[in-house]
Amino acid sequence: MPCHPCCAAVAAIALAFTTAATSAWAASASAGAEATPAQPPRVARVKVMPGGSAETEAERDRRLRRECRGRPNAGACLGYAR
């Protein structure tokens, strides 16, 4: 029993598109591989922020002397308590 003419036409068109797409994909894949060498992925650069605290060394020294009065000579107050 022969196929319906519309089914045969649809099958022929589908086969033509599949063949054209496959040959185009193969051509672009081979051309792309030769034209550009593989490049490593781009790495984002880390921006370095200036200084961890906003106070200078002299300001820190004065603050610790003020805050460590009467405290035990240990921890952050080591060397500043009297």
N, C-alpha and C positions, 0 to 999 in steps of 0.2 A: 504494500500500500504506500504510494508516494506521499511526501510531505506537502503541506499546504504551501502555495507559492509565497505567501507573506512570511511564513516561518523561514523559508529558505533565504529570502531576501534579508531578513533581520539577522540570520546567522552569518551571511556573507559580509554584511556591514560590520558586525561585531568582530569578525575575524580580521577584516581590513584595519579597523582601528587598533586592535590589539597588536597586530604586526607592526604598524606604523609607530605606535607608542614604544614598543620594545626596541625597535631599531634606533629611534631618536634617543631613548634613554642610554643605550649602549654607546652611541656616538658621543653624547655629552659626557658620559662617565670616563671614556678613554681620553677625550680632549682635555677635560678638567684635570685629570691625574698628571698629564704631561706638562700642562701649561703652568700650574702653580705647585711648588713643593709644599709639603706639609709644614705648617708653622705651629709652634707651641702656643697654647692658649695665653691670652693676655692676662697679666696678673695686676690686680688693683694695688696701687701704692698706698702705703699707710702714711698719713700726715702726722708728723711729730709735733705735739703740743709743747709750747715753751713752759718749762718749770712745773713742778707739781703743786707748789703753794704760791700764793701771791705775796707772802711776807719775805723780807730780806733776812739775811743771817743775823744782822744786828737787831732787827725788830723781834725775831724769835728769841734771841738771847734776853732782851729786856722783858718780854712777855713771860718767859719761863722763870726769871728771877722774881717777878711780881707774883705769879701764880703759885710758886713753890715755897713761899714763906711759911714756916711752921709745919711743913709736911715732912714725912720720912724721906731720907735721901735714897730713893730707889725709883725704878721705872723711868718715866720721862723727866723726873726731878733729880735724877742722879747728877750730882755736881752743882746743882743750883740751890738746894736746901741748905740752911745754916743751922 
